[in-house]
Amino acid sequence: MRGFDINWNALEGNPLLRHPLYQKYYLKSVGSIEKANVQQDLAGCIPSRDGAAIIAYLSWLIRVATLLEG
């Protein structure tokens, strides 16, 4: 996984792509994602080495959702 501010990506085969929270959001359009739901999921993450990838992904989703706010 690599991430730079708003730009985020995961390489093919990255274990993150099988994480339940990634699976929850990856087929939704950005406009249909409720930022509060992502924030709630982020709040339940453990800030550890194992949780770093999903925390980065959810944080990116929140930043992207914020771009759509009027």
Residue, then its C-alpha position, 0 to 999 in steps of 0.5 A: m500500500r502506498g499513500f500520499d495525501i489525497n492520492w491512495n492506491a493498493l497494489e494487486g494482491n495487497p491483503l487490504l483488498r480482502h479486508p471486510l471494511y474495504q469490501k464494504y465500500y469498494l463498489k460504491s460510488v463516492g457520492s453514495i458513501e455516507k461520511a459519518n458511516v466511514q468515520q464510525d468504522l474508522a473509530g472502531c479500528i485498532p491503531s496498530r501495524d496491522g490496522a494501518a492499511i485499513i485506517a489509511y484507506l478509511s481516512w482517504l475515503i473521508r477526505v474524498a467524501t469531504l471534497l464533495e461537501g458544498 
